[in-house]
Structure formats: structure tokens, C-alpha cells
């Protein structure tokens, strides 16, 4: 115990000894180990007062120490580093590298470029560390062009340490063409350059290209690391591909918290692919989840109650939330029961300084809309300093969800008066609002605007128009929009059939399905569900059986929505025996395995509700 106490007191004793000996340069270095900025400042004052001059070697130590400190006084620490630099007599290239690196980490591109120009005017020659920091400190395309020109002039334009930074900057600024040119011109490609290129493609949603570069990297035999795997995981939307990368990570030991970035990326991939259970398993394997892990976990919550419970646990652990955490939890809650929780989260966003983050404000508008508090949604919207198209879309949707169609139109017209260009999502939101028989003229006007804005190429936009015309009792226009599609796909087909069924045009729905079946053999569960609904509506048992046989043939009998529609069709058509048989097979498939209970899998509300409704109908028919 005495030895431990002596070791703890050693730095303090050494510092006092150096001060008493007036060895101020060494005393300054010793003060850094005591983690007291005030003590370092006082010692430095003695150093200057006694006539010492700050030499480059000591200045570099001080600058590096304070510029790397990550605490609440980061701005003060950077200012302190700059003061040390300005006091330095004849700073050398190492001193310049230290101060440029500090401002590059702080994303202060203006100061970085200013210091670099000063370095050149002083007659110093930049080295690889100078150029790396220079590129890291660039934030705009113009700055990146200048930095690339400097690197080319100094003969480093095709080196990997330069190329990786240039690719990253170009990709983040949306200039993939320049990023690709840098990648092709690199003479010493390594796994870092490949990984950054993959990340750049993912950042710009060029997922297939990202995967191709990763495959090329593997073909060259370059070593995989957590960074390269994390980059490619963001490009994956096929769970089978994701599982392969997950397997690589397990084999290389990057999971269970050893690489937090990779674990979080794998969680996000599983959630994106609809495999929430797998995402939760990855989360449970992390020993000490960070705020990103918790944010992803909240996004996989089954409902608002679970999301709020996870959010409370996160706060109890003392972790600092970020805007993405707030957005995820806000998107999960809705309804009057969550109103107080929503207000508390809004207060927290004010406290943490995230209220004026546009995406957080948008999430609050949507949340209040789902909680039936349209006035609060308006209040948040008008208190936002900056609004984007999503802000307007969120308010339009909130008005629509609460039945305020005229107000939704008013918001849309106001958006147009401000010369704000509507997006596809804007048009979809306003079409959803006016999709009823009282607003037929408005649907026609919005259709004209969709054509004018050039949105008719979008699959979802065409689907929205077909649906909107159908709900406003204008089936002729729905048919016309569908007939004018150059290349009909499954989404268009499902939308048209659904519109027919909802409008009561059951025969038309079945006719469309029969005429297009040979062209769209790859139907999905939605197609079968809606066609079976049409069969049950006209009580056509023969056609229902034919569709059921196709369900079995294509393997969709395991889908709960489809099987529910099968049972419903047989019930309505009076085929009690077949209905009972389907129910029994359905129950066995969904609930008969003990593994479901062991794995904690609960029957969905759809299965339970479908089962009870079907039983009731069978009893009524008997």
C-alpha cells in the first residue's frame, strides 16, 4: 500500500523538485502528466517570465498534448495550442504538422489552409504528415481541388496516404467522379484505399459499385480489417450477403465489442433487412454498447413501449444521446399514450442543443401528428430556424393523418408560394391527404404538377396516382394512368389490383391478374392476399382454390398474411372443411413447434386475430 501511495505521489514530487531547481522546461513537461491545464499555464508563465524562449521541440509537445484533448474545453485547448505555436521561435516542420493536425481534427479548414500557406512562405518543405493533415482538414470541393494540386506539384499525387484522404473528401462532397479518378490513378493501392472507396460508394448510395470494389479487393488478396468490413456492410440489403460478412467478422474476432463500429454496422444491416432478432443478438453480444449501439437497438424495438424502455436504460447509464437517438425513439412512438413521453424528449432535445437540428424537428412534427396534437406539430414547425423538404412533408402528413385536409393543402400551397421545389415525397404526402371523393379536382391538379416536375418516371409516384384516383371514385383515370405505363412491374400491378378491390371492382381485379399472370410469375405475398380477397368478395370457390394451389406452388403458404387470406376465402365461400384443414395446418406451422416458445417468439396480432375471426365465421356458417 505504501508503494502505491509513493507511486501516486511521485509525479507531484518530481514537479515540485523541478520547480525548486528552476528547470522550467522539464517542469512544463511534468505538469502535462498531472492533467491540470491551469498548472501548465502557471508553469509556462514562470517559464516566459524567467527569460526562456519556447523552442520547437517543447512547443510541439505542448501543441500535440492540448490539441488532442477531448473534453468540454476543446475550443479553449485548441486556442491554447495556437498560443503556444505563436510563441515558438523559428517553428520547424514538426511544429507546423502538430498545429495543422490539431485544427484538421477540429474541421477548421480555413485555419488549416492559412497555416499551410504560412509554412510555405517560411521556406519549409511539407512532408507526408503535413499533406495528410492538409487533406483531412479540407471540407469543400474547392479546398480539396487545391490540396490535390499541391500534392501533385510536390510529387505525392498518386501515393496511397494522399489518395485515401482525397477519395474520402470527394465522396463526402458527392463528387464520385473525382473520387473514382483518384482511385484509378493510385500507384500503390492498399486495403485502406480500397476500404475508403467502398465507403465512398456507400455514402453516395452506389451500393452495387461498393460491393464490386470489395470483391476486387478480395480478389487481389488484400488483408481485410474491421474498417473494410464495416464499409461493405453498409452496401448490403441481402441478408445472405450480410451473413457472409458477419461470418468474416466472427472469424477475425471483430465482434463482441472488439470493434464497436463493425458490430454497430452489422446491427444496422440486420435491421435494414428486416431481421430484428439477429440485430438484437448482435447487440446482446456487445459487452459495453455505446450510444450508436443503443440507437440501433431502439430502432429495432417492436413498439413504442419497448423503445421508451430502452431509451430510459440508455439515459440511466449516463450515455450522451445524439440526434440519431432522438430521431429513432421519436419515430417509434405515436398515440395519445406517448404524448407526455414525446414532450419530455422534446425538452431533452432543447437541453442537449438538438432542437434546431432539422431532422430532429422533423421527427417531432411527425410524432405530434401521430399523437393527434396538430397544434403542437405546427408549433414545432414554426419554431424551426431551418426547414427542408422533409419538414414540409412531415407537416402535410401530420395534417392529413388528423383529418385536416384543407390545412394540408394550405401548407402545400404555402410551400409553392415560397418557390420551394416539391420532392417525390411531398407529392406522395399531398396525394395521400386528398385521396377521397371530395377532392377529385385537387388530385387532377396535383397529377398535372407531378408531370410538370418530371416525377412520372418514379414507380412509387405512379402507384400513388393510381391509388389517389381510385379513392376519389375516379377509376377511369386510375385505369388510364396504369395503361400509360411503358413497362409495368410488380409494384404497378399490385397497386392497380389493390385499387380495383378497394373500389369494389372485383371482376376487373381478377381479370387483370389472369391476363398478367404469365408475365409476372414472380408475384409476392401482397398479390396473393389481395386476389384472395377479391375471390372471397364474389364467393368464387373455384377461383379461390386455383389461387390457393398457386400459393402452395410458389411457397407463400408460410406467409401469415397470405394464409390468413386463404382461410378467410374458404370461410366466406362456405367451404368449412377446407377452411378447418387450412386452420389446423396453419396453427401447426406457426405455433406447433416448441422451439418457438423456447426462442421467445410470440404469435403476431395478425395470426391471433385471423384465427379468431375465421373460427367465428365458420361457426356462423354452421
C-alpha positions in Angstrom: 0.0 0.0 0.0 2.9 2.4 0.8 4.4 1.6 -2.6 1.2 2.5 -4.3 0.9 5.8 -2.4 4.5 6.6 -3.2 4.0 5.9 -6.9 0.9 8.2 -6.9 2.8 11.0 -5.2 5.9 10.6 -7.4 4.8 12.9 -10.3 3.8 15.7 -7.9 7.1 15.4 -6.0 9.1 15.4 -9.2 7.2 18.5 -10.4 8.0 20.3 -7.1 11.6 19.3 -7.4 11.9 20.7 -10.9 10.3 24.0 -9.9 12.6 24.4 -6.9 15.5 23.7 -9.3 14.1 26.3 -11.8 14.1 23.7 -14.5 11.0 25.1 -16.1 11.2 23.3 -19.5 11.1 19.9 -17.7 8.6 21.2 -15.2 6.2 22.1 -18.1 6.5 18.6 -19.4 5.9 17.1 -16.0 2.8 19.3 -15.5 1.2 17.6 -18.5 1.2 14.3 -16.7 -0.8 15.8 -13.8 -3.7 16.6 -16.1 -4.1 20.2 -14.9 -4.3 22.8 -17.6 -4.2 25.6 -15.0 -0.9 24.2 -13.6 0.6 24.0 -17.0 -0.4 27.7 -17.7 1.1 28.8 -14.5 4.3 26.9 -15.1 4.5 28.3 -18.6 4.1 31.9 -17.2 7.1 31.2 -15.0 9.0 29.9 -18.0 8.4 33.1 -20.0 8.9 35.4 -17.0 12.4 34.0 -16.3 13.5 34.8 -19.9 13.1 31.4 -21.5 12.2 31.1 -25.2 9.8 28.4 -26.5 11.9 26.0 -28.6 10.2 23.9 -31.4 10.7 20.6 -29.5 8.9 21.8 -26.4 6.3 23.6 -28.4 5.5 20.5 -30.4 4.9 18.6 -27.2 2.6 21.2 -25.8 0.6 21.6 -29.0 0.2 17.9 -29.5 -1.0 17.4 -25.9 -3.6 20.1 -25.9 -4.9 19.7 -29.4 -5.6 16.0 -28.8 -7.6 16.6 -25.5 -11.2 15.6 -26.0 -13.2 17.3 -23.2 -15.7 20.1 -22.7 -13.0 22.7 -23.2 -11.8 21.5 -26.6 -12.1 25.1 -28.1 -10.0 26.5 -25.3 -7.5 23.7 -25.7 -7.1 24.5 -29.4 -6.7 28.2 -28.7 -4.1 27.3 -26.1 -2.3 25.2 -28.7 -2.3 28.1 -31.1 -0.9 30.5 -28.5 2.0 28.1 -27.9 2.6 27.9 -31.6 2.7 31.7 -31.9 5.2 31.9 -29.0 7.5 29.4 -30.7 10.8 30.8 -32.1 11.5 29.5 -35.6 8.9 26.7 -35.6 10.1 23.7 -37.7 8.1 21.4 -39.9 7.2 19.1 -37.0 5.7 22.0 -35.1 3.7 23.0 -38.1 2.5 19.4 -38.5 1.3 19.3 -34.9 -0.7 22.5 -35.1 -2.2 21.8 -38.6 -3.2 18.3 -37.4 -5.0 19.8 -34.4 -7.1 22.2 -36.5 -7.7 19.4 -39.1 -9.2 17.3 -36.3 -11.4 20.2 -35.4 -12.6 20.6 -39.1 -11.3 24.2 -39.2 -10.3 24.2 -42.9 -9.7 27.9 -43.0 -7.1 27.9 -40.3 -5.5 24.7 -41.8 -5.1 26.3 -45.2 -3.8 29.5 -43.6 -1.1 27.7 -41.6 -0.1 25.7 -44.6 0.4 28.9 -46.6 2.5 30.3 -43.8 4.6 27.2 -43.7 5.4 27.5 -47.4 6.2 31.2 -47.0 8.6 30.3 -44.2 10.6 28.2 -46.7 9.7 24.8 -45.1 9.0 21.8 -47.3 5.8 19.9 -46.4 6.2 16.1 -45.7 3.8 13.2 -45.9 2.3 14.1 -42.4 1.7 17.7 -43.5 -0.1 16.7 -46.6 -2.2 14.1 -44.8 -3.4 16.7 -42.3 -4.0 19.3 -45.0 -6.3 16.9 -46.9 -8.0 15.8 -43.7 -8.8 19.5 -42.9 -10.5 20.2 -46.2 -14.2 20.5 -46.1 -15.3 21.7 -49.5 -14.7 20.6 -53.1 -12.7 23.7 -53.9 -10.4 23.1 -50.9 -9.9 19.5 -52.0 -9.0 20.6 -55.5 -6.4 22.9 -54.1 -5.0 20.3 -51.9 -4.8 17.7 -54.7 -3.0 20.3 -56.8 -0.4 20.8 -54.1 0.1 17.1 -53.7 0.6 16.7 -57.4 3.1 19.5 -57.5 5.1 18.0 -54.7 5.1 14.6 -56.3 2.8 12.8 -53.9 -0.3 12.9 -56.0 -0.5 9.1 -56.5 0.5 7.9 -53.1 -1.9 5.9 -51.0 -1.7 8.1 -47.9 -2.8 11.1 -50.0 -5.3 9.2 -52.3 -7.3 7.8 -49.4 -7.9 11.2 -47.9 -8.8 12.7 -51.3 -11.3 9.9 -52.1 -12.9 10.4 -48.7 -13.3 14.1 -49.2 -14.6 13.9 -52.8 -17.1 11.2 -51.8 -18.4 13.1 -48.8 -19.0 16.1 -51.1 -20.8 14.0 -53.7 -18.1 14.1 -56.4 -17.8 10.4 -57.1 -16.3 11.1 -60.5 -13.2 12.7 -58.9 -13.0 10.0 -56.3 -13.0 7.3 -58.9 -10.3 9.1 -60.9 -8.1 9.3 -57.8 -8.7 5.6 -57.1 -7.7 4.6 -60.6 -4.5 6.9 -60.6 -3.2 5.5 -57.3 0.1 3.6 -57.8 0.3 1.8 -54.5 -3.2 0.5 -53.8 -3.6 -1.0 -50.4 -6.6 -2.1 -48.2 -7.0 1.4 -46.8 -7.6 2.9 -50.3 -10.0 0.1 -51.3 -11.9 0.5 -48.0 -12.3 4.2 -48.4 -13.5 3.7 -52.0 -16.1 1.2 -50.7 -17.2 3.6 -48.0 -17.5 6.4 -50.6 -19.8 4.4 -52.8 -22.0 3.5 -49.8 -22.0 7.2 -48.7 -23.5 8.1 -52.1 -25.8 5.1 -52.2 -23.9 3.4 -55.1 -24.2 0.1 -53.3 -23.5 -2.3 -56.2 -20.3 -0.5 -57.1 -19.3 -0.6 -53.4 -19.7 -4.4 -53.5 -17.8 -4.7 -56.7 -14.8 -2.8 -55.3 -14.9 -5.0 -52.2 -14.9 -8.2 -54.4 -11.9 -6.8 -56.3 -10.1 -6.1 -53.1 -10.7 -9.7 -52.0 -9.5 -11.0 -55.4 -6.2 -9.1 -55.0 -5.7 -10.9 -51.7 -5.5 -7.7 -49.7 -6.0 -8.1 -45.9 -9.4 -7.5 -44.5 -9.8 -5.4 -41.4 -12.7 -4.0 -39.3 -12.7 -0.8 -41.4 -13.1 -2.6 -44.7 -15.8 -4.9 -43.4 -17.7 -2.0 -41.8 -17.7 -0.2 -45.1 -19.1 -3.0 -47.2 -21.8 -3.9 -44.7 -23.4 -0.6 -45.4 -23.9 -1.6 -49.0 -25.7 -4.8 -48.2 -29.5 -5.3 -48.5 -29.5 -9.0 -49.0 -29.4 -10.8 -45.6 -27.5 -13.7 -47.1 -24.6 -11.4 -48.2 -24.8 -9.7 -44.8 -24.5 -13.1 -43.0 -21.3 -13.8 -45.0 -19.7 -10.6 -43.9 -20.9 -11.2 -40.4 -19.2 -14.6 -40.6 -15.9 -13.0 -41.7 -16.1 -10.7 -38.7 -16.7 -13.5 -36.3 -13.8 -15.5 -37.7 -11.5 -12.5 -37.4 -12.7 -11.6 -33.9 -14.2 -8.2 -34.7 -17.5 -8.8 -32.8 -18.4 -8.9 -29.1 -17.3 -5.3 -28.8 -13.7 -5.7 -30.0 -14.7 -3.5 -33.0 -17.6 -1.3 -32.0 -18.0 0.2 -35.4 -18.3 -3.2 -37.1 -20.8 -4.5 -34.5 -23.0 -1.4 -35.0 -22.8 -1.8 -38.8 -23.8 -5.4 -38.6 -26.8 -4.5 -36.3 -27.8 -1.8 -38.8 -27.6 -4.3 -41.7 -29.8 -6.9 -40.0 -32.4 -4.2 -39.0 -32.4 -2.9 -42.6 -33.0 -6.4 -43.9 -35.9 -6.9 -41.5 -34.0 -9.4 -39.3 -34.6 -7.6 -36.0 -34.0 -10.8 -33.9 -30.5 -11.1 -35.4 -29.8 -7.5 -34.8 -30.8 -7.9 -31.2 -28.5 -10.9 -30.8 -25.5 -8.8 -32.1 -26.4 -6.1 -29.6 -26.6 -8.6 -26.7 -23.1 -9.8 -27.5 -21.6 -6.3 -27.1 -20.1 -6.1 -23.6 -20.3 -2.3 -23.3 -22.6 -0.9 -26.0 -22.0 2.8 -26.9 -24.7 5.3 -27.9 -24.6 4.2 -31.5 -25.3 0.6 -30.4 -28.2 1.8 -28.2 -29.6 3.9 -31.1 -29.6 0.9 -33.4 -31.2 -1.2 -30.7 -34.0 1.4 -30.2 -34.6 1.3 -34.0 -35.3 -2.5 -33.8 -37.8 -2.1 -31.0 -41.1 -3.9 -31.6 -43.3 -1.0 -30.4 -43.2 2.4 -28.7 -43.2 0.9 -25.2 -40.1 -1.1 -25.8 -38.4 1.8 -27.5 -39.1 4.1 -24.5 -37.9 1.4 -22.1 -34.6 1.1 -24.0 -34.3 4.9 -24.1 -34.7 5.1 -20.3 -32.0 2.5 -19.8 -29.6 4.4 -22.1 -30.2 7.6 -20.1 -29.7 5.7 -16.8 -26.3 4.5 -18.0 -25.2 8.1 -18.3 -24.6 7.9 -22.1 -25.0 11.2 -24.1 -27.7 10.9 -26.7 -27.2 12.2 -30.2 -29.7 13.4 -32.8 -30.0 9.9 -34.3 -31.0 8.5 -30.9 -33.7 11.1 -30.6 -34.9 10.5 -34.1 -35.1 6.8 -33.6 -37.1 6.9 -30.4 -39.5 9.7 -31.8 -40.2 7.6 -34.9 -41.2 4.6 -32.7 -43.8 6.4 -30.6 -47.3 7.6 -31.5 -50.7 7.9 -30.0 -52.1 9.8 -27.0 -50.4 7.4 -24.5 -47.0 8.6 -25.7 -47.8 12.3 -25.6 -46.0 13.0 -22.3 -43.0 11.0 -23.3 -42.8 12.9 -26.6 -42.9 16.2 -24.7 -40.1 15.0 -22.4 -38.0 14.1 -25.4 -38.6 17.5 -26.9 -37.4 19.1 -23.6 -34.3 16.9 -23.7 -33.6 17.9 -27.3 -33.7 21.6 -26.1 -31.4 20.8 -23.2 -28.9 18.9 -25.4 -29.0 21.5 -28.1 -30.5 19.3 -30.8 -33.9 21.0 -31.2 -32.7 23.1 -34.1 -31.2 20.1 -35.9 -33.6 19.8 -38.9 -34.0 16.1 -38.7 -34.9 16.2 -35.0 -37.5 18.9 -35.7 -39.0 16.8 -38.5 -39.2 13.8 -36.2 -41.0 15.9 -33.6 -43.5 17.2 -36.1 -44.3 13.6 -37.2 -44.5 12.4 -33.6 -47.1 15.1 -32.6 -49.1 14.3 -35.8 -49.2 10.6 -34.7 -50.2 11.8 -31.2 -53.2 13.7 -32.6 -51.7 17.1 -31.4 -51.7 19.0 -34.6 -51.2 22.4 -32.9 -48.0 21.1 -31.3 -46.8 19.9 -34.7 -47.5 23.4 -36.1 -45.7 25.0 -33.1 -42.5 22.9 -33.6 -42.6 23.6 -37.4 -42.8 27.3 -37.0 -40.1 27.4 -34.3 -37.6 25.6 -36.6 -35.0 28.1 -37.8 -34.1 25.9 -40.9 -36.7 23.8 -42.7 -36.1 21.3 -45.5 -38.5 19.5 -47.8 -38.9 16.8 -45.2 -40.1 19.4 -42.7 -42.9 20.4 -45.1 -43.7 16.8 -45.9 -43.9 15.9 -42.2 -46.4 18.8 -41.6 -48.5 17.8 -44.6 -48.6 14.2 -43.4 -49.5 15.3 -39.8 -52.4 17.4 -41.1 -53.6 14.5 -43.3 -53.4 11.9 -40.5 -55.5 14.1 -38.3 -58.2 14.7 -41.0 -57.2 18.4 -41.7 -57.1 18.0 -45.5 -57.7 21.7 -46.2 -54.8 22.6 -43.8 -52.6 20.1 -45.6 -53.4 21.8 -48.9 -52.7 25.2 -47.4 -49.3 24.0 -46.3 -48.6 22.7 -49.8 -49.7 25.9 -51.4 -47.6 27.9 -49.0 -44.6 25.8 -49.9 -45.2 26.5 -53.6 -45.6 30.3 -52.9 -42.1 30.2 -51.3 -40.8 28.7 -54.5 -39.7 25.6 -52.7 -39.3 22.7 -55.1 -41.6 19.8 -54.1 -40.0 16.3 -53.9 -41.5 13.0 -54.8 -42.2 12.5 -51.1 -44.0 15.9 -51.0 -46.3 14.9 -53.9 -46.9 11.5 -52.3 -47.9 13.1 -49.0 -50.3 15.6 -50.5 -51.9 12.9 -52.7 -52.4 10.8 -49.6 -54.2 13.8 -48.0 -56.6 14.4 -50.9 -57.4 10.7 -51.6 -61.1 10.8 -51.1 -64.2 11.7 -53.2 -64.4 15.3 -52.0 -61.1 16.3 -53.6 -61.2 14.8 -57.1 -60.2 18.2 -58.8 -57.2 18.6 -56.5 -56.0 15.1 -57.4 -56.1 16.1 -61.1 -54.3 19.3 -60.4 -51.6 17.5 -58.4 -51.3 15.0 -61.2 -50.5 17.8 -63.6 -47.9 19.2 -61.3 -46.3 15.7 -61.0 -46.0 15.6 -64.8 -44.6 19.1 -64.8 -42.0 18.3 -62.2 -40.9 15.2 -64.1 -41.8 12.7 -61.5 -43.7 10.3 -63.7 -40.6 8.1 -64.0 -40.8 7.1 -60.3 -42.6 3.8 -59.6 -43.9 5.0 -56.2 -45.3 8.2 -57.7 -47.3 6.3 -60.4 -48.6 4.0 -57.6 -49.7 7.0 -55.5 -51.6 8.5 -58.5 -53.4 5.2 -59.2 -54.4 4.9 -55.6 -55.5 8.5 -55.3 -57.7 8.4 -58.3 -59.2 5.1 -57.1 -60.0 6.5 -53.6 -61.6 9.6 -55.2 -64.0 7.4 -57.2 -62.3 8.2 -60.5 -61.5 4.7 -61.6 -61.3 5.7 -65.3 -58.3 7.9 -64.5 -56.7 5.1 -62.5 -57.0 2.8 -65.5 -55.6 5.5 -67.8 -52.5 6.1 -65.6 -51.9 2.3 -65.5 -52.4 1.9 -69.2 -49.9 4.7 -70.0 -47.0 2.9 -68.1 -44.3 1.9 -70.6 -43.0 -1.0 -68.6 -45.4 -2.4 -66.0 -43.7 -4.0 -63.0 -45.0 -5.9 -60.0 -45.4 -2.8 -57.9 -47.7 -1.2 -60.5 -49.6 -4.5 -60.9 -50.2 -4.8 -57.1 -51.3 -1.2 -56.8 -53.8 -1.5 -59.7 -55.3 -4.7 -58.4 -55.5 -3.3 -54.8 -57.2 -0.2 -56.2 -59.8 -2.3 -58.0 -60.5 -4.4 -54.9 -60.9 -1.4 -52.6 -63.2 0.3 -55.1 -65.3 -2.9 -55.4 -64.2 -3.7 -58.9 -63.5 -7.4 -58.0 -64.1 -8.8 -61.5 -61.7 -6.2 -63.0 -59.1 -7.1 -60.4 -59.3 -10.8 -61.2 -59.3 -10.2 -64.9 -56.1 -8.1 -64.7 -54.5 -10.8 -62.6 -55.4 -13.5 -65.0 -54.2 -11.6 -68.1 -50.8 -10.7 -66.5 -50.1 -13.9 -64.5 -47.8 -15.3 -67.2 -45.8 -12.0 -67.4 -45.4 -11.7 -63.6 -44.7 -15.2 -62.4 -42.6 -13.6 -59.5 -45.6 -12.4 -57.6 -45.4 -11.6 -53.9 -47.5 -12.1 -50.8 -49.4 -8.9 -51.3 -50.6 -10.0 -54.8 -52.0 -13.3 -53.4 -53.5 -11.6 -50.4 -55.5 -9.0 -52.4 -56.5 -11.5 -55.1 -57.8 -13.9 -52.5 -59.8 -11.0 -51.0 -61.4 -10.5 -54.4 -62.2 -14.2 -54.6 -63.9 -14.1 -51.2 -65.8 -11.0 -52.1 -67.5 -12.6 -55.1 -67.6 -16.0 -53.3 -65.8 -17.8 -56.2 -64.7 -21.0 -54.6 -63.2 -22.5 -57.8 -61.0 -19.5 -58.5 -60.1 -19.3 -54.8 -58.9 -22.9 -54.9 -56.9 -22.2 -58.1 -55.2 -19.3 -56.4 -54.6 -21.4 -53.3 -52.8 -24.0 -55.4 -50.6 -21.3 -56.8 -49.9 -20.1 -53.2 -48.7 -23.7 -52.4 -46.7 -24.0 -55.6 -44.8 -20.7 -55.0 -44.2 -21.3 -51.3 -46.2 -18.4 -50.0 -48.3 -20.7 -47.7 -45.8 -19.9 -44.9 -46.7 -16.2 -45.1 -49.1 -15.2 -42.3 -50.9 -12.6 -44.4 -51.5 -15.0 -47.4 -52.6 -17.9 -45.2 -55.0 -15.6 -43.3 -56.5 -14.6 -46.7 -56.8 -18.3 -47.7 -58.7 -19.2 -44.5 -60.9 -16.1 -45.0 -61.7 -17.0 -48.6 -62.8 -20.6 -47.7 -64.9 -19.3 -44.9 -66.7 -16.8 -47.0 -67.2 -19.3 -49.8 -68.8 -21.8 -47.4 -66.1 -24.4 -47.6 -66.0 -25.3 -43.9 -64.0 -28.5 -44.3 -61.2 -26.9 -46.3 -61.2 -23.9 -44.0 -60.8 -26.1 -40.9 -58.0 -28.0 -42.6 -56.2 -24.8 -43.5 -56.6 -23.5 -40.0 -55.2 -26.7 -38.5 -52.2 -26.7 -40.8 -51.6 -23.0 -40.2 -51.7 -23.4 -36.4 -49.2 -26.3 -36.6 -46.8 -24.4 -38.8 -47.0 -21.2 -36.8 -47.4 -22.5 -33.2 -46.8 -26.2 -33.2 -43.0 -26.1 -32.7 -41.7 -26.0 -29.2 -38.7 -24.1 -30.5 -40.9 -21.0 -30.9 -41.6 -21.0 -27.2 -38.0 -21.7 -26.3 -36.8 -18.8 -28.6 -39.3 -16.4 -27.0 -41.2 -15.9 -30.3 -44.8 -14.8 -29.7 -47.6 -15.1 -32.2 -48.3 -11.9 -34.1 -51.5 -10.0 -33.6 -52.4 -10.8 -37.2 -52.3 -14.6 -36.7 -54.3 -14.4 -33.5 -56.8 -12.1 -34.9 -57.1 -14.0 -38.2 -57.6 -17.3 -36.3 -60.3 -15.9 -34.1 -62.2 -14.2 -36.9 -62.0 -17.4 -39.1 -63.4 -19.5 -36.2 -66.2 -17.1 -35.7 -67.1 -17.1 -39.4 -67.1 -20.9 -39.5 -69.4 -21.0 -36.5 -71.8 -18.5 -38.1 -71.8 -20.6 -41.3 -72.6 -23.7 -39.4 
